[in-house]
Amino acid sequence: MSLYPRSLTARLATLYSLLVAILLLLLGLWLEYLIRDHFDEIDHMELTAKLNMIENLLDRVDSPAALNTLPRYLDDLLTSHATLSVSIRDEAGQILYAYQPDFLEPVKNGEVSSPSARWSVAGHEFIGHEVQQLLPLAQPIPVRVLLGLDITHHAHFLQDIRRYLWTGIALAALLTALLGWLVARQGLAPSSGSRQRPSGFQLSAWVSASTCKPPHRKCSNWPMRSMAC
């Protein structure tokens, strides 16, 4: 049994549905890419802004007293940013400051290829960045600043958007297929009726076959029998 529809209505409806489904699929992929790219840009902008604030504080560490008060200033800065994780280490790997360091363990342990890559810890998704900076002391101290940003809320939002988007596209494709079938059926209704009517050749043959010749009668039945006889 062939799966290809034999009805002209079904063929047109199927072709129309496939074209619309392909267009909706491409539109959905494009919208998903734009939304994901938009949120990635927002996350990186926020990460860069927080990293600039920390770098500005480190640029002010120009004395041992400023170095001792640095943790307090960083605490004041980061207390209201629960989505951030910070680790500041010297060249020897000694931690000078840490804020929620548990979320940075995959990066420290080398489980992530680079801090810029995404990683997950305890159901939270992170992106990060690591920079090297010199503390402007009498003898400058190079430090490495590792910053992680929790983007779980954006990840969940993108999942919801993706689910609603593809659900809407699937429903739109089904409704479009139904509409295409109805339009094709209504449009082909006159031609379907015309197929039931006889063609010109069939009509001529039918008229010729139904035409009766005059019955053969004897001459006596004609009014002018005397002349014919």
Secondary structure, DSSP 8 states (H G I E B T S, - for coil): ---S--SHHHHHHHHHHHHHHHHHHHHHHHHHHHHHHHHHHHHHHHHHHHHHHHHHHHHT--SHHHHHHHHHHHHHHHTT-TTEEEEEEETT--EEEEESGGGGHHHHTT-SS-TTS-EEETTEEEEEEEEEEEE-SSS-EEEEEEEEEE-HHHHHHHHHHHHHHHHHHHHHHHHHHHHHHHHHHHHTHHHHHHTTS--HHHHHHHHHHH--------GGGSTTHHHH-
